[in-house]
Amino acid sequence: MTAAPVLVAARRTPIATAGRGFAGHSVDALAAPVLAEVAAALAPAGIEIDDVVLGNCMGPGGDVARVAALRAGLGDRVPGVTVDRQCGSGLDAVMQAASRVRAGDARLLLAGGAESASTAPHRAWPGTGERYSRAPFAPAGFPDPDMGPAADRLAAVLGISRARQDAWAARSHARAAAAQLAGVFDAELVAVGGVSRDDRPRAGMDLARLARFAPAFAGHEATDATSATPRHDASARGTVTAGNSCGFSDGAAAMAVTTERVARELGLPALRVRAAAVAAGDPALPGLGAAPAARAALERAGVTIGDLGFVEITEAFAAQVLAVSDDLGLDEELVSADGGAIAMGHPWGASGAVLLVRLAARMAAADDARPGLAACSIGGGQGIAMIVERVA
């Protein structure tokens, strides 16, 4: 018998800029307090935790989820598995947990993601001494741009102006700063090591200030979408800046994935997982990956774009979130209404789970029964999306 999976007790750490508030915290040290708080919320049900599923991109290797579960005091009988779908990892971890509940293979899992850019180990390719900065998104013979240059090229291809990107960044900061001041984030946050608030939102990051930022990737090595041959254009004048991009960040987010019956017994607000999907496309334009994934998830859920009441898309770059919004025909007022990763930060492996924490908070606070969409574009041209709805 299948069971509709639901998400309950969604929590996150504050998000800290790399090298700042969580500079001394390993990735498992960030995940453990969140897992412990989620587990405590489910403890009255008296149900054993079947597994912990965590997304992570740049950690020390090994099984971060198992280490974090032990560190959280969940006991040595609770297993853990770590997922890597790059910056979609946290959302993929929840998707995998939901699939197991739906199939009847588990009753209660903790799922989410964690990332510590501050403590990610420095590595080098064997025999070269060359710094290993990230895993390849694609093999030799395919385009494999870094996300920043790829966002710049996406903006150029689609005609997304610098002015529009800066306006989105200003919106992100203004809304996040206002939400923070109003205490909107307080209930979802788990303080870690004395850090109790997001450190990046800036109310003063307005259009005038954003206009001072120089293009971050002008004259960069780019990769043509039709070949794997790099080209260097020293005269290129990019539109992506540090101001209209996310920051490297540390943080963790997690939630319980269980059945509607368990949520009802505990009286916890819950989000039902209607559908989820992954998709892939041109690795030269990875910023668009969330769009086909969202379309597939919407189709599986029997939901249209016009049915949505809430949308959270990872704001790695303003160019990327605007490209996805345009492609899907979204009402921009629904997207990241309390600000997104440009203002809050982008802890890669955790960011997909942060989207669900934000959706849970927004949907619980609103007198609106419409479903919500969480979606990420992923390096290498992938995308992931999930449709959730509030359980009455």
N, C-alpha and C positions, 0 to 999 in steps of 0.2 A: 504494500500500500504506500503510495506517495504522500508526502506531507509538504504543504506550502511552507517554504523557509521564510523566516522573519528575522529582522535585525533589531536587537534591543541593546540598551545600555551602551550607546555609542559615545566614546570618550576619546580625547586626544591630549597630548602634552601641549603646552605653549610651543610655538614655532620660533626658534632662535636662529639668528644669522650665524653662519659658520664662524667659529673662532670667538664667539661671544658667550652667551649665557650657559650653553651646554658644551663648552669647549673641552671639558674634562670628562664628559660622559660617553662611554662606549655605547654602541647601538643597542645592546641588550639591556644596559642600564636605563636607557630611555624607554624601551618597550615594557620592561617589567612592572613599573608602577601603574601603567595603564591596564595591563593584563590583570594585575591584582585587583584594581578597582572594578573592572568589568566582572571578574569572577565573584567578587563580594556581592555585587548586585544580583547575581544568579544563585548564590549559595542557598537562599531559603527554599529553592526548588528541590534541593537534595539530590541533584542529578550529577553524575560523574561527567567531567569534561572529556569528550572523546578525543580531541586533538586541538592543537594550536597551530594555526596557519598564518604565517607572516610573510609579507613581501619585503625584499631588501635588494639593493643594487650594488652598493660599493663597500660593503662591510668586510670583515676579516676573513670571510669564507666560513666553511663549516655550516652547521645548522643553527642559525641565529635564533630561530623560533624555539627550539628545544632549550638552548641556553637561557633565553629570556623567561621561558616557562619555569625553569628551575629557580631562577633568580627571583621570580615573582612569588615563590612559595607555594606553587600549585601542587607540589609533591612529585616524587620521582616516578609515579605511575602515569603522569600526563605526558603524552608524546608531543612532538612538534615537527613541523616541516616548513622549509623556507622556499619561497617562490621568487623567481626573477623574470619579470616581463618589463624590465627597466622601469620607467616612471609610471607604468600601469600596474606595477607589482602589487601594491596594496589593494587595489580594486580587484585584481585577479585572485588574490588570496581569499577575499570575501566571496567571489563568484564560485571558486572551487568548494569552499565550505558550504555554500548554499546548495550546490549540486549534490553534495553528499547527504544533506538533510532531505532534500527532495526525493532522492533515491531510496531513502530508508537505511542508509549505511551509517548514519550517525544521528544523534539526537541533540547534542550540544557541542558546539565548537567555538573557540575564540579565534577571531580572524582580524587582520589589519595589516599594518606595515610599519616599518621603522627605518630611519636613516640617520647616520651621523657623518656628515661631510667633514666635521672637525677631526674625527679620529679614524677616518678611512685610511688604511695603510698605504704607504708609498711603495710602489712596485716597479720593476723594470723587466723589459723583454730579455729573455736569456741570450747571453752572448753579444748583446748590442750596447748595453748600458743606457738604452733609450728608455725614458720614463714611460711607464704604462699609465695613461691617464683615464682610459675607459676601455671597455670591451668593444670590439668591432660591432657595428650595427649590421654590417653586410660583408660578404667575402670579397676578396680581390676580384676585380672585373665588374663590380657593381658600384654605384654611387654610395659613398659613406660619409656624408657631411656631418660636422658637428651641428648641434641643434641651433646655435646662434646664427651662423652663416646660412643654414637652411631656412630659418625664419626670415632672414633678410631677403633671400631669393624668393620665398613664398610671397612676401609683400610686394616685391617687384613684379612677379608674374601676375598677381591678382590685382595690382593697382591699389593696394592698401597704403594710404599716405602716412607720412610721419605725423601729421596733425591728428589724424584719426587714432593712431596708436597712442600718442601722448594723451589724447582725451580719455581713452580707455584707462590708461595708467592712473591719471588723475582721479577718475571715478573710483578705481579700485582702492586707492589710498583714502580718499574722502569717506567712502562707505565703511571701510574697515575701521578707520579711526573713530567714526561716529558710533559704530556698533560696539567697539571696545569701551568707549566712554560711557555708553548706556548700559554696560554689563551684559550685552547680548551673548558673549562668549563664555561667561563665567561658569554656567552649569555644565558645559561640556569639557572644561579644562581639568586636568590632573596636574597639580604642581609637582615639579621635580627639582630637587636640590635648591629649593628656595626660589626658583623661577616660576612665577605664577601668571605671567601675561606675555602675549606675543610682543616681540621687541621691534618689529619692522614697520608697522603702519605709521605713516606720517601725515598728519592733517595738513601740513604746510607743503606737501608735494603737489603743487598746483601746476597749471600749464606754463606759467612763466618760469618756474624752477625747472620743469622738465625740458623746456626749450634750450637750456644751457648745456645739456648733455650732448657730447659728440657722438656720432655714429660709432658703434662698438666694433663693427666688422668691416668698415670701409677698407678696400684694398686687400681683403682676405683671400686666401686660397679657397676657391669654390669648386663645385663639381657640376658640370653640365648635366641636365636632366636626361639627356639622350646618350650619354656616354659616361665612362668612369674616369675620363681624363681630367685632372685638375686644371683650372685656368686661373691665372693671377691677373686681376684688373686693378692696377694701382690707382686708377682714376675713379673707381666705383665709389659712389656716394650713397652709403646705406641709410636706412631709416630706423633700424633697430638699435636702441641705445641701452645703457645700463638702467636708465630710468623707466623705459617701457618694457623691461624684462623682469623676470623673477630674480631672487637672490639665492645663492647656495645656502642651504639651511639644514638644521638638525630638528628632528621631532619624531613623534610616533602617534599612531592612532589605532584603536581596536574597538571591537564590538562583539557581542555574543550573537551567534547564528544558531537558531533553534526552531522549534515548531510554534505555531500559533497557540496551541494548547498550553505550552509552558509559559508563553508571554501572558496569556489570560490568567493563569493561576497566580502569577506574580503581580498582576496588575500593572505591568510595565507598558509604556507607549511603544509601539512597534511599527516597523515598516515591512510590508510584504514584498518579497522579491518577485516581480512579475516576469521579468526576462532579463537576459544578459547576452552579450555577443562580443566577439573579437573579429577584427578585420585587418586586412593588409593591402598595401598599394605601393606606389612609387617611393623607393627609399630616398630619392633625391628631394622629395617634398613631404617629409614626415609630419609636418604640422597639420596636415589634413586628415590624418588617420582616424581621428575621433568621429568624423562625419559618417563614413560607411558603417562603422561599428554601431553608431547611434541608430542609423536607419534599420539595420538588421535587428537590433533589440526592440525598436518600436514595432516593427512588423511582427515579431514573435509575440509581443505583448498585446497586439491588436489595438495599438494606440497610435494616434497621429500627432504630428508636431503641434497642431492646434489644441490638443487635449492637455498638453503639459502645463503645469502651474509653477514648477520649480526646475531650475537647471543649474548644475554646477559643472564647469569645465575647467580643467587645470590651466591656469593662466601662466604657462611657462614664458610666453611672449604675447604681447598684445596682438601682434600680427597673426599669431597662430589661433588665438581664441576668436578673433574677428573673422578669420578665414572660415573656421568651422561654423560660426554663427551664420555667416552669409550663405554658406553652402547648404545649410539645413533650413534656412529661412526662419530662424528663431526670433522671438520677441526679445530684444536685448535687455529689456527691463527685468526679465525673469532670470537672467544669467548672473550668477555670483552676486546676488543682491546685497550681501554684506561684505563685498570685497573678495578678492581671490589671491592667488599666489604672487601676483606682482606686489601687492601690499603685504601679504602675510609671510611669503617665503615658500620655497618648493623643496621639501625634504623628499627627494626622489622616490624612494621605495615606500614612503608613507603617504604620498600625496593623493593617491586614488582612494585610500581609506579616509583621509581628511575630507574629501568630497562627500562621502556618505555621512560622516559626523555632521557636517554642515547641513546636508539635506534633512537629516533627522531633526536637527534643531529648528530649522526653518519651517518644516512641515508640521511639527508639533505645536509651534507657536501661532500658526495661521488657521483661520477659519476657512479652509479651502481643501476640499477633498481630491483635487486634481493630482495626478501622479507626478513624480519627479524623475529627472534624468541626471545621471553622473557619467561623465565621459572624459577620457584622456587620449591625447595624441602621444605617440611613442616613437622614440628614435628608431630609425630603420624602416619607417613607413607603416607601423602597426597602429591599431586603435583598439580601445576597449570601452564598453558602455554597459550601463545597467539601468533598468526601469524599476522604480519602487513606488509603492502606494501606501498610504497610511491605513493601518488596521483600525476599524471602527471599535 
